[in-house]
Amino acid sequence: MKRIPLLLAAIALLTLIATPAQAAGLHPVVVRPYADLTEGVTVAPDGTVYVGLLSKGEIRKVDATGADSLLAALPIGEGRLNGLATDRRGTVYALLNSGQAATNGVWRITPDGDAQLHAALPVGFANALAFGPDGALYVTDSTHGVIYRVADGKAAVWVKSPLLAPGADGVGANGVAWRSGAFYVAVSDQAQIVRIPYGRGGQAGVPAVHVKDAELAGADGVAFDVRGQLYVSSFTGNTLAVIRTGGGVELLADELDSPASMAFDGRTLYFVNIGGNGAPSLMKAKVKLPGRPLLRG
């Protein structure tokens, strides 16, 4: 996600209606508008969708009818709630950037709403997370240009690289997705996707640019389909795009409102609009191929 100016944030908080995009290849529709900025989204194995409200620290639960209820409210302080993920039991893991040592890090929320700090993280800009093949969580930090490995309640730097570093807008490593022995990371300010091999013994391999393209400026959420095509949102371009298996980038939808995290449920692609222009929402679009099954931990 990007850092939303306070004026735009105030506008977003007063707005309840989200406008569907004028789609170039997809036809996104609003599942649920929100009065607060929306950033994280994840789909549990049972199909339940969880949405994070960035400035309230709330995790909302959305059922198959679109009905919304509160799962948990985290101690946001003066910070923000970012990425979400779910394990095979439906437990939600959330990144809370509270800026306070006692609460800053990865939170674990059970399906009945019990919330506990799972692992502390250095104060920075923890943005997105995904499970790896070892059952650990891998967390991107957009400020420090690193990925942390979180296991047994502790976080350690897994990889740090200039390819993950922020640029002028202060947003480096962002969305992260796993496929075929590697993590793929959206690097917002550098308009690129970086591939990081998962090496022998779980060590990080050498990061390399997978795709770099002007359409990827502001790249945020990423998710693979079963063919290996990578869907990418851009919070600065207000677009959704897909990177084909040959490396070409195709625009699928535009006129969104700072789209961020995304998650598949079969052939349904869910994503959130942060709502910097006044339309925070959960949206969905039907795609031709189902999403690649996630590692769940």
N, C-alpha and C positions, 0 to 999 in steps of 0.2 A: 504494500500500500504506500501511498505518498503522504506527506505531511500536509494536511488540509489547512489553509488559512482560516483564522478564527472567524472572519466574516462569512466565508462560505459555509463553515460548520454551523454557524448560527442560522443561516438560511435553510440548511438541510434539516435542522432540528424542527423547523416550523412547517416542513413539507411532508405530506402523507401520500402523495400520488406519484407513482413511478411511470415513466413513459416508455413503452417498448421501442426498441431500436428499429430504424429503417434498415432492414437486413439485406446484405449482399448475397448471402447463401444460407443463412439460418433465419429463423423467425422466433426470436426470444419473446416470452410472455412473462408478465409479472405474476409471481406466486404470492408474494406478500410485500406490501410497502411498509416502511418503518419510519419512525419519527427521529431516529438516531442514526448516525453513520454506521454502515454495515461493512465489516471487513473479512471475517473468517467464515468459512462454510465447510461442513463435512457431512458425509452420509454414512450412517451406521449400517452394519450388515443387515438389519431388519428393515432398512429403507427410511428410517427416521432421519430427517434433515436437521442439523444444528447450525444456528447462525449466531455470530458474535457481534454485539453492539459495541463499537469501538470506544466511545467516550463514557458509556455507562458501565462497562464491564459485565454486561449481562450476556448469558448464553441462552438463546431462545430455542425451543423445541417445536418443530413444524411437522405435523402429521400428514398423511396422504391426502387429506381434504384441504390442506393449507391452513388449518387451525393452528394458532400459535399460543405457546405457554412458556412460562419461565422455568428453566432447568436450574440455574444457579446465577448468583451475582457475586463477582469477585471484587476484592478491595482495590478498586482502580486507582485511588488516590488522585494524583494529577497526571496520570499516565494514560495508557491506551491498551485495549485488548486486540491482539492480532490473530495469528493463524490458529486453526483448529484441526484436530485429527481424532479418529476413533479406532479402538482396537477391536478384536474379534468378539469381545464381550459387550461391546457398545459403550465402553467407558470413553469419555471425552478427554482429550488432552488439549490444553489451551495455553497460549503464550501471553503472559501478562507483563507489560512494560510499565510497571508502577514507579520505577525509579527508586524504590526503597528496598534495602537489602532483605528485609524480612518477608517481602511478598513478591519480589521481582523474579520471574522465571516461568517454568513449566508447571501448570496446575493440572491436577487429576480430578475429574468429576464423574462420579458413578451415575448410572442411569436413574437412581432415586434422588440425585441432586447433592450428595455429599461431596464437598469440595475441599481439597487439601493441596498444599504446595508439594509438588512431586520432586522438583529439582531447582535449586537456585541457579540463576544465570548472572553473569556480569552485566551491569547496567549498560545498555546500548540500544539496539533496535532489532530485537528478536522478531522475526517477521513470519516465517512459515516453517512447517515441520512435516516430516514423513518418517514412517518406519523403514528400517533397513532389514536385510536378510538375517541379521543376528538378533532381531527383536528389540534393538535399541531405537531410540528416536534420534533423528538428525535434524538439527535446527539451524536455519540460516540467520545471520545477523547482518542487516543492511548497512550498519554504520562501520563495523569492524572488518567487513569483507571476509568473514569466517563462517565455517559450519561447525557447530558443536555436536558431539556425540553424547547423548544422555542415557545412562544406564545405571541401575541400582541407586537411583536417587541422586546421582552426581553428574555434572557436566564437565567435559574436557574438549579442548579444541581438536577437531578431527582434521581439518585442513584450513589453511589460510593462503590466499593467492591474490595477486594484483588483478587477475581476471574477475574476481568477485568484489572488487573494491567499488565504493561509491564514486560518483563524479560530482558535477556542480550542484545537483539537486539533493545530494546526500543519501541516495538510495542505491545501494549495491546489490548484493545477493538477496533475492526475494523468493519467489515460489520455487518449490523443489518437488521433483517426481522421480520415481525409480523405474528403471527398465533394463532388463538384460545385463545385469552386472555393473550398473553404473547409476549414479544420481545425475539428473539434469537440472540445472539451476538457471532460473531467469535472473539476469543482471540488468536492472532497470535502466540505470544511467548509461550503460555501455551498449544498449540495444542488442543484446546477444544472449544466447543460451550456451552455457558452459557444461561440458560433460566431465564428470569426475569418476574414474573407474574405482570400483570397490576391489581392492587388491587382496593378495594372500594374507591371511591372518586378520582381515578386516582393516588393513591399512589403506589410506587414501592413495590412489594413483596420481599421476600428474594431470592437473586440470588442463583442458584444451577447449578452444572455441568450437562448438558444434555447428551453430548457425549465427551469423551476424547479418542484420538487415534493418533498414530504416523503419520498417513496419513494426519492429520489436522495441522501439524506443518506449520506455515506460512499461516494459514487460513485467507482469505481476504474477497472476496465477498460472499454473501449468498442469496439464493432465493428459495422459496418453490414452488412445483407444487401442483396441486389440491388434490393429495392424501396425502400430508403432507410430502413428501420426500424433503430433503433439499440439494440443490446443493451448493457446496463449492469449491472455487478456492484456490490454494496455490501458493503464489508468490515465496516461497523458493523451493518448490518441482516441480514447473512448471507444475502443474496438475490441472485437474478438477475431483472432486469426488462427489458422492451422498451418503447421509446418509439415509438409508432405514427407514421405519417407525418402524422397530424393533430395530433400533440403529446400525445396521451393516454399515460399511463404505466400499464403492465399488469405485475403481478407474475407471474413464471413459475415460480420455484423458491425455496424457503426452507429453513431449517435447514441451511445450508451452514456452512463454517468459515472465515470471513473471505476470501471469494472476491476475487480480484484480477485479474490480466491475463487476456485472452481472445484467441482467434484462430480464424478459420474455416478449415476444409478442406472445400470444397464445402458439403454440408448438415450437416456435423459441426462443432459449436461446442466447441472445447477451452477450458478455463479451469483456473486453479490455485486451490486453497485455501491461503492462507498458513499456516493451522493454529494460530492462537492458542489454540484450545480443545483442541488435541491431535490434530488429524487433517490434517496437511499432505498434499496429494495433487495429482495431475493427474487431472482429470475430463473427461468429454465428454457431450454430449447431441445428439440428432438434432433438427433444426429443419425447418420446412416449406420454407424458401427458402434457397438457397446464399448464402454470404457474398459481399459485393462484392469484386471483384478488387482487390488492393492495388497501390499504386505501389511499385515495387521498387528503383529506383535502379540 
